[in-house]
Amino acid sequence: MKTTKSILYFVLCTFVLFMTSCEPKKLKEEDVLLSNAQVEDIIKDGQLYNINEFLAKFMDPGKGNFASDSTHYRKRANDSKYPDIWLFSIDTLPTNGPGIYIRGRVTTDDYAGNYYKSIVIQQTKDWKTGVAFDPDRQQTLRISLDMGSAGGLYQLGQEILIRCNGLAIGRYANQPQLAIPVYNDKTTASHADEKVGWEPGRIPSAVFRNAVTLIGAPDPSALVYYEPNDLADLYTVIEEAPEVTNTGMQRVRIQDGMLIRLKNVWFNGQYNDRGDLLDCVAGDPDPGDGKSHSEINVFAPTTGNIGFPQSRVITDNSGKVLLCSSSEYAKYAHYYLPGASADPTKAVVGCKDYKGTVSGILGFYMDNAGDFPQSSTDKGDNTKGYKLKWAITPRGIPGYGISDIELKNAEGQPWIPVEYDPSL
């Protein structure tokens, strides 16, 4: 009996020691998060470019290297009056050879639905010198990405290193973006004959994940916002109506994608209708008639499935205006504008009562060269619409993604989003 107990004790002790030795070690930060030293090791096979250097070296200011006489860009990319300006372009990047790297921090979030299959990255310091850029000189780049819920992997504030070999850099509606070449034959689209051709398209998920390395943990506090004193101040940094030259469009491309925060602004209850600012009205944002209803006093009523971003006007004490852009597919699309009402007599009367900050991504979306002033198709009204091409795109509202619209009334009560209710 004593011998049996001794054997049992021996076996149990051995088992306990075995279990203890098999416990996984506790992970340290350096075990799971890439350090700057490791980044330096990765890029030894090539070069790390500042984003603006990358654009200057690899994105041709003309029509790029992909279009030819037999395979064109879409018709809207160019106008005969401005032959040097190409709003759509593609330049392919070499697959082999030295590594081509860029690095930046994610500034977008797709939970609210306003950044569908796309992200924007921000670079705030010079990688060669380590010197920080001024907030109004951020270097930014859009990335077209065929990945649902990209924000789950590439979270707000996550720094990433991208090996760009084998991808393409191009312009979609004059907005530079990392992408791949895609030929679209949009036979069912509105003005389909103007949209057939090559354009920058979404990078497949597996390709992008293979090209990207995460650096450290997500840190939204590391993002830099440009905060102008007012809208008039903003237009001292960007051109309200950019010069219609290739040089003017290149300046716009560098400024596109900036992360900004506007202070002491409010929605004035208007929307942009081809250059005319008109008052929104109360009503059903999607009555089912297949038509566009930009006039309804919510953020983004239906476009009748055309899909263009809906504009709402923000202003401040300087008297200047800037468009606020939202997708009709955003989760908050049918929420009333701050201060708006379902009462037709008070549809937008209360909008001016809610003031505060509006944050988001600054963009200049120009998808039709025929919209330039004095273009070959200009009937004399392009100038007024051209002054309204800049827009800020929020990443969400309170309760839906990033709370980029934070407003209060005179009593200090915060704006609480309210959704259109068809039963009322």
C-alpha positions in Angstrom: 0.0 0.0 0.0 2.8 2.4 0.9 4.5 1.5 -2.4 1.4 2.4 -4.3 1.0 5.8 -2.6 4.6 6.6 -3.4 4.1 5.8 -7.0 0.9 7.9 -7.1 2.7 10.9 -5.5 5.5 10.6 -8.0 3.1 10.6 -10.9 1.1 13.5 -9.6 4.2 15.6 -9.0 5.5 14.9 -12.4 2.1 15.9 -14.0 2.0 19.1 -12.0 5.5 20.0 -13.1 4.7 19.1 -16.7 1.6 21.4 -16.6 3.5 24.2 -15.1 6.2 24.0 -17.7 3.6 24.1 -20.5 2.0 27.3 -19.4 2.4 29.9 -22.2 4.6 32.8 -21.2 3.1 36.2 -20.8 3.3 38.2 -23.9 5.2 41.5 -23.8 4.5 44.5 -26.0 7.5 43.8 -28.1 6.3 40.3 -28.8 3.1 41.5 -30.7 3.7 45.1 -31.7 6.2 46.1 -34.4 8.8 48.6 -33.2 10.5 51.4 -35.1 13.8 49.4 -35.1 11.9 46.5 -36.7 10.5 48.9 -39.3 14.1 50.0 -40.2 15.0 46.3 -40.7 12.0 45.7 -43.0 12.7 48.6 -45.3 16.4 47.7 -45.8 15.5 46.2 -49.2 14.2 49.5 -50.5 13.2 53.1 -49.6 10.6 54.7 -47.2 9.1 57.7 -49.0 7.2 60.6 -47.4 3.7 60.5 -48.9 4.2 63.7 -51.0 7.5 62.4 -52.3 5.8 59.2 -53.2 3.1 61.0 -55.2 5.7 63.3 -56.9 7.9 60.3 -58.0 5.3 57.8 -59.0 2.1 59.6 -60.0 2.4 61.3 -63.4 0.7 64.8 -63.3 -0.7 64.0 -66.8 -2.7 60.9 -67.7 -0.4 58.3 -66.3 1.0 55.2 -67.9 -2.0 53.0 -68.2 -4.3 54.6 -70.8 -3.7 54.1 -74.5 -5.3 54.8 -77.8 -7.3 51.6 -77.6 -8.1 51.5 -73.9 -9.2 54.9 -72.6 -10.0 56.4 -69.2 -13.6 57.4 -68.7 -14.7 60.3 -70.9 -15.2 62.6 -67.9 -11.5 62.5 -67.1 -10.5 65.2 -69.6 -11.9 68.2 -71.5 -10.6 69.6 -74.8 -10.3 73.1 -73.3 -7.9 71.7 -70.6 -5.9 69.0 -72.3 -3.3 68.8 -69.6 -5.7 68.1 -66.8 -6.6 64.5 -66.2 -9.1 63.9 -63.3 -8.7 60.1 -63.6 -5.3 58.5 -64.0 -3.3 55.3 -63.3 0.4 54.8 -62.8 1.5 51.2 -62.1 4.2 50.6 -59.6 7.0 48.0 -60.3 6.4 44.6 -58.8 10.0 43.6 -58.6 13.1 45.6 -57.6 13.7 47.7 -54.5 10.9 47.9 -52.0 8.7 51.0 -52.3 7.4 51.9 -48.8 5.1 54.5 -47.3 4.0 54.9 -43.7 1.0 56.6 -42.1 -1.7 56.5 -39.4 -5.3 55.6 -40.2 -7.6 58.6 -39.9 -10.9 57.0 -40.9 -13.4 54.6 -39.4 -16.1 52.7 -41.5 -18.6 51.9 -38.7 -21.0 54.7 -39.6 -20.8 53.8 -43.3 -19.4 57.0 -44.7 -16.1 55.4 -45.6 -17.2 52.3 -47.5 -14.2 50.1 -48.5 -11.7 52.9 -48.2 -9.3 54.3 -45.6 -7.2 57.5 -45.4 -3.7 57.6 -43.8 -2.0 60.6 -42.4 1.7 61.3 -42.1 2.6 64.1 -39.7 6.4 64.1 -39.7 9.3 63.8 -42.2 10.7 60.3 -42.0 14.2 61.6 -43.1 14.6 64.2 -40.4 12.0 63.3 -37.8 10.7 66.9 -37.9 6.9 67.3 -37.4 4.9 69.0 -40.2 2.7 72.0 -39.5 -0.9 70.8 -38.9 -2.1 72.4 -42.1 0.7 70.6 -44.1 -0.3 67.1 -43.3 0.6 64.5 -45.9 -2.3 62.2 -46.6 -3.4 59.5 -49.0 -6.6 57.7 -49.7 -6.5 53.9 -50.2 -9.2 52.1 -52.2 -9.7 48.7 -50.5 -12.0 45.8 -51.3 -12.5 44.8 -47.7 -15.7 44.9 -45.7 -15.4 46.3 -42.2 -11.8 47.4 -42.8 -12.0 49.5 -39.6 -11.9 46.3 -37.6 -8.4 45.5 -38.7 -7.1 49.0 -39.6 -8.5 50.9 -36.7 -8.5 54.7 -36.1 -5.0 55.8 -35.1 -3.3 52.6 -36.3 0.0 53.2 -37.9 0.8 51.1 -40.9 3.7 50.4 -43.2 2.8 49.6 -46.8 5.0 47.9 -49.4 3.5 49.4 -52.6 5.3 47.2 -55.2 2.8 45.7 -57.7 0.0 48.2 -56.8 -0.9 51.5 -58.6 -1.2 55.1 -57.7 -3.8 57.1 -59.5 -6.5 59.7 -59.3 -10.2 59.1 -58.9 -12.1 62.4 -59.4 -8.8 64.2 -58.9 -8.3 62.5 -55.5 -5.0 60.6 -55.3 -5.3 57.1 -54.0 -3.4 53.8 -53.7 -5.3 51.3 -55.8 -5.2 48.8 -58.7 -6.2 49.4 -62.3 -9.9 48.5 -63.0 -11.8 48.7 -66.2 -15.5 49.7 -65.6 -18.2 49.1 -68.1 -21.0 50.9 -66.3 -23.8 50.3 -68.8 -26.6 50.8 -66.3 -25.2 53.9 -64.6 -26.5 57.4 -65.0 -24.6 58.9 -68.0 -23.0 55.5 -68.5 -21.4 56.6 -71.8 -19.2 59.0 -69.8 -18.1 56.5 -67.2 -16.8 53.5 -69.3 -13.0 53.1 -69.1 -10.0 52.6 -66.8 -9.9 54.0 -63.3 -8.2 53.3 -60.0 -10.1 50.4 -58.3 -10.1 48.6 -55.0 -7.1 46.6 -53.9 -8.1 43.0 -53.1 -8.2 42.3 -49.4 -5.6 39.5 -49.5 -3.2 41.6 -51.6 -3.5 44.5 -49.2 -3.1 42.5 -46.0 0.0 40.9 -47.5 1.5 44.4 -48.3 0.7 46.0 -44.9 2.5 45.7 -41.6 0.9 47.1 -38.4 3.2 49.4 -36.3 2.4 49.5 -32.6 -1.1 49.8 -31.2 -3.8 52.1 -32.5 -3.4 55.6 -31.0 -6.1 58.1 -32.0 -4.5 60.7 -29.8 -1.5 60.8 -32.1 -3.7 62.0 -35.0 -3.2 65.7 -35.9 -6.1 67.9 -36.8 -5.8 71.2 -38.7 -8.0 73.6 -36.8 -8.5 76.9 -38.7 -9.8 79.9 -36.7 -12.8 80.0 -39.0 -13.8 79.1 -42.6 -12.2 82.3 -43.9 -9.0 81.2 -42.4 -9.4 77.7 -44.0 -9.6 79.4 -47.4 -6.2 81.0 -46.8 -4.7 77.5 -46.8 -6.8 76.0 -49.6 -8.1 77.8 -52.7 -11.9 78.2 -52.5 -12.0 78.1 -56.3 -8.7 76.4 -57.4 -6.8 77.6 -60.5 -7.9 75.6 -63.5 -4.5 74.5 -64.5 -2.5 71.3 -64.0 -0.5 73.1 -61.4 -3.7 74.2 -59.6 -5.0 70.7 -59.6 -1.7 69.4 -58.2 -2.0 71.8 -55.3 -5.5 70.5 -54.7 -4.3 66.8 -54.7 -1.7 67.5 -52.1 -4.4 69.1 -49.8 -7.0 66.4 -50.4 -7.5 64.1 -47.4 -6.5 66.5 -44.7 -7.9 65.7 -41.2 -9.6 69.0 -40.0 -11.7 70.2 -37.1 -13.9 73.3 -37.7 -14.9 75.3 -34.6 -17.9 77.5 -33.9 -19.8 76.3 -37.0 -23.4 75.3 -37.7 -25.6 73.8 -40.4 -27.6 76.5 -42.1 -30.3 74.1 -43.4 -29.3 74.3 -47.0 -28.0 71.9 -49.7 -26.1 72.4 -52.9 -28.1 72.1 -56.2 -25.6 72.5 -59.0 -24.1 75.6 -57.4 -27.4 77.0 -55.9 -27.7 76.8 -52.2 -31.4 76.0 -51.4 -33.3 75.5 -48.2 -34.0 71.9 -47.2 -37.7 71.0 -46.5 -39.4 68.4 -44.3 -40.6 65.2 -45.9 -39.9 61.5 -46.6 -36.2 61.0 -47.4 -37.0 57.9 -49.5 -40.6 58.0 -50.7 -40.0 55.1 -53.1 -40.6 56.9 -56.3 -37.1 56.2 -57.6 -36.2 59.9 -57.7 -33.5 61.9 -56.0 -34.6 63.9 -53.0 -31.7 66.1 -52.0 -34.1 68.7 -50.6 -35.2 66.7 -47.5 -33.8 68.0 -44.2 -31.8 64.9 -43.3 -28.1 64.2 -43.8 -28.4 62.1 -46.9 -31.8 61.3 -48.5 -32.0 59.0 -51.4 -30.4 59.8 -54.7 -32.6 57.4 -56.5 -29.7 54.9 -56.5 -27.4 57.3 -58.5 -25.1 57.2 -55.5 -23.6 60.7 -55.4 -22.7 62.0 -51.9 -25.3 64.4 -50.5 -24.2 67.8 -49.5 -25.3 69.9 -46.5 -24.0 73.4 -45.9 -22.1 74.5 -42.8 -21.2 78.1 -42.1 -19.8 80.4 -39.4 -19.5 84.0 -38.4 -17.0 84.7 -41.2 -19.9 84.3 -43.7 -18.0 81.6 -45.7 -19.6 78.2 -46.3 -18.3 74.6 -46.7 -20.2 71.5 -47.8 -20.6 68.6 -45.4 -20.8 65.4 -47.4 -22.5 62.1 -46.4 -23.4 58.9 -48.2 -27.1 57.9 -48.6 -25.9 54.5 -47.4 -24.5 55.8 -44.1 -26.2 54.5 -40.9 -27.1 58.1 -40.0 -28.3 59.1 -43.5 -31.9 59.6 -42.5 -31.2 61.5 -39.3 -32.4 65.1 -39.2 -29.9 67.8 -39.5 -29.1 69.4 -36.1 -32.0 71.6 -35.2 -34.2 70.4 -38.1 -37.8 69.5 -37.6 -40.5 67.2 -39.0 -42.8 70.2 -38.9 -42.9 71.6 -42.5 -43.2 75.2 -41.1 -40.0 74.7 -39.0 -38.1 72.4 -41.3 -34.7 74.1 -40.9 -35.6 77.1 -38.7 -33.8 75.7 -35.7 -30.6 74.7 -37.4 -28.8 78.0 -36.6 -29.4 77.3 -32.9 -26.9 74.4 -32.7 -23.3 75.4 -32.9 -20.0 73.7 -32.2 -17.4 71.6 -33.9 -17.5 69.5 -37.1 -14.5 67.2 -37.8 -13.7 65.0 -40.7 -11.7 64.5 -43.9 -11.3 67.4 -46.3 -11.8 66.6 -49.9 -12.1 68.1 -53.4 -14.2 65.7 -55.5 -14.1 66.6 -59.2 -15.3 63.7 -61.3 -16.2 65.6 -64.5 -13.8 67.8 -66.5 -16.9 69.3 -68.1 -17.7 71.0 -64.8 -14.7 73.3 -65.0 -15.5 77.0 -65.8 -15.2 77.6 -69.5 -15.0 74.0 -70.4 -16.2 72.8 -73.8 -19.6 72.1 -72.4 -20.0 75.0 -70.0 -23.2 76.9 -70.6 -22.2 79.7 -68.4 -23.2 78.3 -65.0 -20.1 76.2 -64.1 -18.4 79.0 -62.1 -20.9 79.0 -59.2 -20.8 75.2 -58.8 -17.0 75.1 -59.0 -16.7 77.3 -55.9 -18.5 74.5 -54.0 -16.3 71.5 -54.7 -14.5 71.4 -51.3 -16.3 69.4 -48.6 -15.7 67.8 -45.2 -16.8 64.2 -44.8 -17.5 63.2 -41.1 -16.7 59.7 -40.0 -19.9 59.5 -37.9 -22.2 61.3 -35.5 -22.9 60.8 -31.8 -24.0 57.1 -31.4 -22.8 56.1 -34.8 -19.0 55.7 -35.2 -16.7 58.6 -34.5 -18.6 61.6 -33.0 -17.5 64.1 -35.6 -20.5 66.5 -35.1 -20.6 67.9 -31.6 -23.0 70.9 -31.4 -24.9 72.6 -28.5 -27.7 75.1 -28.3 -27.6 78.4 -26.5 -28.6 76.7 -23.2 -25.7 74.3 -23.5 -27.8 71.3 -24.4 -26.0 68.9 -26.8 -27.5 68.0 -30.1 -29.1 64.6 -29.8 -29.5 62.9 -33.2 -33.1 62.0 -34.2 -34.1 59.7 -37.0 -36.9 60.4 -39.5 -39.9 58.4 -38.5 -42.3 57.5 -41.3 -45.1 56.8 -38.8 -45.3 60.4 -37.7 
